[in-house]
Amino acid sequence: MTKPELNDDELDVLFDAARKDTGIPTPDFLTRLETTAVEAFAPPQESRAHRAWFAQLHDALGGWIGVSGLATAAVAGVWIGVAPPEGIVDPVNLVTQLSDETVTFDGWLTSDADQWQEFEDG
């Protein structure tokens, strides 16, 4: 509204004019709207069977965002597997361990019966 000094009578005239306008769309408009909607939802011309396997995988993973997230997770997994942080047991050492001793995880799980008995009596 460019005229801020409208009084109640002038506003009533405007509201009455708006109520009288039914707003029924013309048949020409409805035809154009239907044509546009049919074109928008038409099946794609390209068959999915003729697409490259990488393009299909790219779409299945959610585009470049999904592919980059998967690549980042794979690189992080390889990095943690090759050079694990100090708090994580090294899986390579567990697999290549040649002794018959059980792994105690730096003394967290000991099989000393006296310690268990003291814990239970506690």
Stockholm file with secondary structure:
# STOCKHOLM 1.0

chainA/1-122         MTKPELNDDELDVLFDAARKDTGIPTPDFLTRLETTAVEAFAPPQESRAHRAWFAQLHDALGGWIGVSGLATAAVAGVWIGVAPPEGIVDPVNLVTQLSDETVTFDGWLTSDADQWQEFEDG
#=GR chainA/1-122 SS CCCTTCCHHHHHHHHHHHHHCCCCCCHHHHHHHHHHHHHHTCCCSSCGGGSCHHHHHHHHTTSHHHHHHHHHHHHHHHHHHHSCCTTSCCHHHHHHCCSSSCCCTTTTSCCCHHHHHHHHHC
#=GC SS_cons         CCCTTCCHHHHHHHHHHHHHCCCCCCHHHHHHHHHHHHHHTCCCSSCGGGSCHHHHHHHHTTSHHHHHHHHHHHHHHHHHHHSCCTTSCCHHHHHHCCSSSCCCTTTTSCCCHHHHHHHHHC
//
